[in-house]
Amino acid sequence: MEKTVFKLIAFDLDGTLLDDDKRVPEENLSALRAAGERGLWLVPATGRIPAGLPEVLRALPGLRWGILVNGALLYDFAEGRAVGREEIPAPLALEVIDYLSGFPVLYDCYQDEWGFIDSAFYDSAADYIADPGILELLRRVRTPVPSLRQLLAEKGAGVQKLQLHTKDEALRQRLLLELPERFPALAVTSSVPTNIEINAAAANKGDALRRLCALLSLDVRETLAFGDGTNDLSLLRAAGCGAAMGNASPAVKAGADLVAPSNNEAGLAQVIRSIL
């Protein structure tokens, strides 16, 4: 059987490239650097905005494009601009906020490649988020405002992502079921244990990978992808080879072509080295 020659590696960050301490293992950096030096495109495929990427990634050879905000943003790092957007219309975003306001959850949004959050949630974020790395990221890439709802209503512009956090796992599971039933035009996923991420239905990592491959004149079968959350399932299914991390849920593993060692074992590096 002829071995597949991959030309692009797409990788999630939290729970995939990053270990549980939100650091990039040196083994992962080394493997990605070697792949980039051999001419492969390196594509972060994450729920984060551009400012949320670890600085150590930006110097890697082959890292020009990003599938960001769960596919709501296809981004050109070299030119510092979006080349594709899939956003939640403002009226629908306001409906979701009104619904979430009835629950004891923290919520915020990404709009125009930046985060915005109610000041009260910004100050009390530790009550909703257990992971110190996620908490630090929230405080670093979000601007607190008196009222997020009022801000969005006044701007009237689309929203790249709405997200919520809660330490109440029973409530989170309930909302994972209720949100897509109440808002069928939206995609509802999760990337870390306390969160729910809400995007436009057309904003998913798999479709964004297909759009990027078309832009680069690549066959999507020439791509290798890594992920661990439900927001990575479309990416793993779209890629020529989708690798679920060992720490992924059973549902994500079932949707992958192979299971890599966990994020704390630099599983991404182990798979990349096996195919280079």
Secondary structure as the mmCIF struct_conf table of DSSP 4:
data_model
#
loop_
_struct_conf.conf_type_id
_struct_conf.id
_struct_conf.beg_label_comp_id
_struct_conf.beg_label_asym_id
_struct_conf.beg_label_seq_id
_struct_conf.end_label_comp_id
_struct_conf.end_label_asym_id
_struct_conf.end_label_seq_id
HELX_LH_PP_P HELX_LH_PP_P1 GLU A 2 THR A 4
STRN STRN1 LEU A 8 PHE A 11
HELX_RH_PI_P HELX_RH_PI_P1 LEU A 13 LEU A 17
BEND BEND1 LEU A 18 LEU A 18
TURN_TY1_P TURN_TY1_P1 ASP A 20 ASP A 21
BEND BEND2 LYS A 22 LYS A 22
HELX_RH_AL_P HELX_RH_AL_P1 GLU A 26 GLU A 37
TURN_TY1_P TURN_TY1_P2 ARG A 38 GLY A 39
STRN STRN2 TRP A 41 PRO A 44
STRN STRN3 ALA A 45 ALA A 45
BEND BEND3 GLY A 47 ARG A 48
HELX_RH_3T_P HELX_RH_3T_P1 PRO A 50 GLY A 52
BEND BEND4 LEU A 53 LEU A 53
HELX_RH_AL_P HELX_RH_AL_P2 GLU A 55 ARG A 58
TURN_TY1_P TURN_TY1_P3 ALA A 59 ALA A 59
BEND BEND5 LEU A 60 LEU A 60
TURN_TY1_P TURN_TY1_P4 PRO A 61 GLY A 62
STRN STRN4 TRP A 65 LEU A 68
HELX_RH_3T_P HELX_RH_3T_P2 VAL A 69 GLY A 71
TURN_TY1_P TURN_TY1_P5 ALA A 72 ALA A 72
STRN STRN5 LEU A 73 ASP A 76
TURN_TY1_P TURN_TY1_P6 PHE A 77 GLY A 80
STRN STRN6 ARG A 81 ARG A 85
STRN STRN7 ILE A 88 ILE A 88
HELX_RH_AL_P HELX_RH_AL_P3 ALA A 90 LEU A 100
TURN_TY1_P TURN_TY1_P7 SER A 101 GLY A 102
BEND BEND6 PHE A 103 PRO A 104
STRN STRN8 LEU A 106 GLN A 111
TURN_TY1_P TURN_TY1_P8 ASP A 112 GLU A 113
STRN STRN9 TRP A 114 ASP A 118
HELX_RH_AL_P HELX_RH_AL_P4 SER A 119 ASP A 123
TURN_TY1_P TURN_TY1_P9 SER A 124 SER A 124
HELX_RH_3T_P HELX_RH_3T_P3 ALA A 125 ASP A 127
TURN_TY1_P TURN_TY1_P10 TYR A 128 TYR A 128
HELX_RH_AL_P HELX_RH_AL_P5 PRO A 132 ARG A 140
BEND BEND7 VAL A 141 VAL A 141
STRN STRN10 ARG A 142 VAL A 145
BEND BEND8 PRO A 146 PRO A 146
HELX_RH_AL_P HELX_RH_AL_P6 LEU A 148 LYS A 155
STRN STRN11 VAL A 159 VAL A 159
BEND BEND9 GLN A 160 GLN A 160
STRN STRN12 LYS A 161 HIS A 165
BEND BEND10 LYS A 167 LYS A 167
HELX_RH_AL_P HELX_RH_AL_P7 GLU A 169 ARG A 182
TURN_TY1_P TURN_TY1_P11 PRO A 184 ALA A 185
STRN STRN13 LEU A 186 THR A 189
BEND BEND11 SER A 191 VAL A 192
TURN_TY1_P TURN_TY1_P12 PRO A 193 THR A 194
STRN STRN14 ASN A 195 ALA A 200
TURN_TY1_P TURN_TY1_P13 ALA A 201 ALA A 202
HELX_RH_AL_P HELX_RH_AL_P8 LYS A 205 LEU A 216
TURN_TY1_P TURN_TY1_P14 SER A 217 SER A 217
HELX_RH_3T_P HELX_RH_3T_P4 VAL A 220 GLU A 222
STRN STRN15 THR A 223 GLY A 227
BEND BEND12 GLY A 229 GLY A 229
HELX_RH_3T_P HELX_RH_3T_P5 THR A 230 ASP A 232
HELX_RH_AL_P HELX_RH_AL_P9 LEU A 233 ALA A 238
BEND BEND13 ALA A 239 GLY A 240
STRN STRN16 CYS A 241 ALA A 244
TURN_TY1_P TURN_TY1_P15 GLY A 246 ASN A 247
BEND BEND14 ALA A 248 ALA A 248
HELX_RH_AL_P HELX_RH_AL_P10 PRO A 250 ALA A 254
TURN_TY1_P TURN_TY1_P16 GLY A 255 GLY A 255
BEND BEND15 ALA A 256 ASP A 257
STRN STRN17 LEU A 258 VAL A 259
HELX_LH_PP_P HELX_LH_PP_P2 ALA A 260 SER A 262
HELX_RH_3T_P HELX_RH_3T_P6 ASN A 263 GLU A 265
TURN_TY1_P TURN_TY1_P17 ALA A 266 ALA A 266
HELX_RH_AL_P HELX_RH_AL_P11 GLY A 267 ILE A 275
#
